[in-house]
Amino acid sequence: MVHEDAARRTNPLGISESQLRIVWVYPDLLSTYGDRGNMLVLARRAQLRGIPVEAVEVNSDQPVPVQGDLYLLGGGEDLPQILAAHRLRADGGLAAAAGRGAVVLAVCAGYQVIGTRFGGVDGEPVDGLAILDISSGRGERRGVGEVVADVDPALGVPRLTGFENHQGVTTIGPGASPLARVSLGVGNGDGTEGAYAGRILGTYLHGPALARNPGLADLLLSWAAGPLPPLDPAAEEWARRLRDERLAAVAS
């Protein structure tokens, strides 16, 4: 796979010649607010750079393949989220892939699932996958609406914009770092938004997040495939317009 072979077999652009395998995990349970768009954006931005892509959708009655490069989880309602957590723990594929260095992007309910625990239907603790050092519970108010957040400078990604709809409150442990600091919206509930550690990244942002934030998409791609060449500005025009529109809307 790409993340294993890149150091040994790359083209002049620094990108592996092998196929980038993107795995969308449990779209039958975790897919709200257009989260499928994250897979489409990643595939498109890779293909524009000449990186061949295999996009795989794995439903909850199927085993999660370990030999992927980039895994995606979306948002979902309480009961599907709990079922997803139970099945992913029993399956073991996603945890094994993360352990061998695969990239993981998890959104909203998926973000909570990859942590150590989250709140169930009545707030009772439910075990997560523990591949990101976070824990989540239920807050007193629901976060609904636009989010603007400034990303950890270490990641080199522009300001994030997205949509949130959740009642989660997430605490980041010492093994992870906040993805961003919120200037508008709720995020984790403590002034931060999302979390990351190594190649694992979670966020509450829908939109879908990567359509609104192509810089974040390219960060994930670079983690999986190595250094990326810039895109032709013409290919970035619609992404730029969407960012400008959303940032202007929340500033007005």
N, C-alpha and C positions, 0 to 999 in steps of 0.2 A: 504494500500500500504506500501511498504518497509519503506519509510522515515517517515511515521506516526507511524508505529507499532514497530520500532526497539527498542525504549526505553522500551517497555512493554514486548516484546516477541522475544527473541533472542536465538540462539544456543550457545554452548561454545565458538565459534569463534567470537561471537559478531555480527553475521550477522542474519538478520531477516529470519524466516522460510518462510515468504510469498514470492510470486513471484516478481522479479524485472521487471517492465514494462518499456521498452524502446520504445519511440515513435519517429519515423522519420517523420518530418513535411514537407509536400508538396514535396515529391521527384519528382513529375511531373513538378515542377517549379524550385526547388532549389536543383540541384544535378549535380555538375561539378567536373572534375578532380578526380574521384573516391571517392567522399565524402561518398558514401554508405559504404565504408570500415570502417568508424568510427563506424557504428552500428555493423558490423560484429566483429570488434575488441572488443568492449565492451561486446557483448554477449559471445564471446569466453572466454575472461578473467574472466568473472563472472562464466561461467559454469565450467571452470577449478578449480574454488574454491568451487564448489558444490552449487552455487547459481542458482536456476531455473530462467529462463528468458522467458518473453513473448515479442517478437519484433513485433511492430505494425507500418505499413506504412499508413499514412493518406494523401490522395491526396487533392488537393485544392477544390474539390467539396464535401468534407466530413467535418463534424464537428471535431475539435480537442478535444480529450477527456481530461477532467480535471484531471482524476484519474490516471495519469502517474507518474513515478518516475524520468525519465531522458528523456529529449527532445533534438532532434538533428535537426539542420537546416544546409543546405549546401549552396554552391555558386550558382550563376545563372547570366544570362544576364540581361540587364537593364529592359526590358519590363516585363519578368517574375518576377523580383524582385519587381517592382512596384505593379504588380497584387497580388503577395504574401502579400505585406504589407497591401494593401486594404482589402483583404479577412481575414487576421489574425486580423486586427483591428475590422472588422465587426463581426467576429466569437467570439472573446474574450476568447477562451479556453486556448490558450498558456499563455496569461497574467494572467488568473485566476490560472493556474497551478503554474506559477512562484510565484504568490502572496502567495500560500499556502506552498511554500518551495520546489518545485520540482527543480531538477537540469536541467540547460539548457546549451548546447554547440552549439554555432552558428559560422559558418565559412563564411568568405568573405561577399558575399551579405547578407547572413543570419545574420552575425555580424552587418552589417549596419542596417538591418531591426529591430533588437531588441533595437536599440538606439532611440533617440528622433526624429531625422530626417536624411535624406541622400539625395544625389543629384540624380535627375531624368535624363532622356535621354539627355536633354539639360542643365543639371546642376541645374534645378529648384528644390527647396526644396520639399521633399516628407515626410509626417509624418510617423514615425516609431511607434513601440509599447511602447517605453519609459519604458522598463523593465531593461535597463542598461543605466547608465548616460554617454552616448557618443553621439556625433553628427558627421556626415560625409559629406564631399563634394567632389568635383572633384579636383584633383591636376593637375599640369602642365605636369607631366611626368607619364608614366605608370610603375609600379613596376612589373617586370617580372623576375623570376629566383629563385635561392635558397636563403633561409633565415636561419640564425643561430642567436639565441637569448637566453640570460640568464634570467631565470625565477626569478620572485620576490622570494627572499629567504624564505619568510613567507609560501610559498606553498610547499616547500620541493621537487621540481621536477627538474630533471636534465635539462641541456641545450636542447633547442628545435631546431629541424631541420624541414624544410618544403619547399614547393614551393608556390610562390605567383604569381598572375596575376590579377592586379587590378589597377585602377587609383584613388582609394579613399584616402582621407586624413581624418583621424579621430582624433577628439579632445576629450579627456577624462575629464569629469566633476568632481566636488568634491565628487560625490557619488560613484565613481569607482576608481580603481587603475590599473596601467599598468600591464599586464600579464608578460611582459619581456622587456629587453633592447636589442636592435639589435646590433650585431657585424658584420652582413652581411645582406644586403637586405634593403628594404624600410619600411615594416611594416606600422605603423600608419602615418609615414611621419615626425615624430619628434624625432626619435631615440628610440621609444618604439614600442612594438608589442602587439596587442590585449589588452584586458581589462577584469577585473572581479570585481564582488561585490557579497558577499554572495555566493550563489550557481549558479550564472549566470556567464558564461565565454564565451568570444568571441575572435576570432582570424582570421587573414587573411590566415592562413596556410592551404594549401592542402597537398596532398601527398599519401594517406590521412593522416591527422595530427596524428591520434591515432595509425596508423600502424607504423609510424616513431617514435612516442613518447609514448611508453607504460606507462611511469611514469605519463604522463598526463591522460591517460585512467584510471589508477588506482586511481588517485586523484578524478576524477569524480565518479567512482564507490564507493569510500569511502564516498563521500558526500551523495550518495544515499542509501548505504547499511550499512554504519558503517565501523569499522576497518576491514582490509583485511589481511588474512594470506599470507605469501610469496608463490610464485609459485615455483614448481620444476624447477631447473636451466635448465633441458632438454627442458621444455616447453618454455623457454625464448630464446633458441638458435637462432632461425630465426629472432626474433625481435632484438637481439643483433647484428647479422650480418648486418641487414639492417641499423641500426644506425651507426655502424662502417663504412660501405661503404659510406653512405651519408656524414658523417663528414670528412672522408678521402678525398672524392671528392672535397669538398669546401676548404679544407686546401691545396690542391696541386696546 
